[in-house]
Amino acid sequence: MNREKKVSLAGKLHLVISLLCVPVALGAIVALHYEMISRLSMWSIFLACMLVSRIEFKKFQKALVRHRALDGE
C-alpha cells in the first residue's frame, strides 16, 4: 500500500478543533487576570475547552487508526 496517503479532512478537522481550544482556555485565564470575567466563568470556559479538546482529539485518534487499518498496517 502507499504510505504517502494523507489522513482524511475530517481527521485533520478534529485535530485543528482540538488545538484551537487551548488558546481559548488561555484567553479565559488572561481575562480573569485583567478582571474582565469572574473566576467561575474562567473555570467554566477552561473546563469546557478541555472537554471539547479531549473529545476531538479522541475522534482524531480514531480517524487515524481507521486510516491505518485501511492501508493494511
Rosetta blueprint (number, residue, H / E / L):
1 M L
2 N L
3 R L
4 E L
5 K L
6 K L
7 V L
8 S L
9 L H
10 A H
11 G H
12 K H
13 L H
14 H H
15 L H
16 V H
17 I H
18 S H
19 L H
20 L H
21 C H
22 V H
23 P H
24 V H
25 A H
26 L H
27 G H
28 A H
29 I H
30 V H
31 A H
32 L H
33 H H
34 Y L
35 E L
36 M L
37 I L
38 S L
39 R H
40 L H
41 S H
42 M H
43 W H
44 S H
45 I H
46 F H
47 L H
48 A H
49 C H
50 M H
51 L H
52 V H
53 S H
54 R H
55 I H
56 E H
57 F H
58 K H
59 K H
60 F H
61 Q H
62 K H
63 A H
64 L H
65 V H
66 R H
67 H H
68 R H
69 A H
70 L H
71 D H
72 G L
73 E L
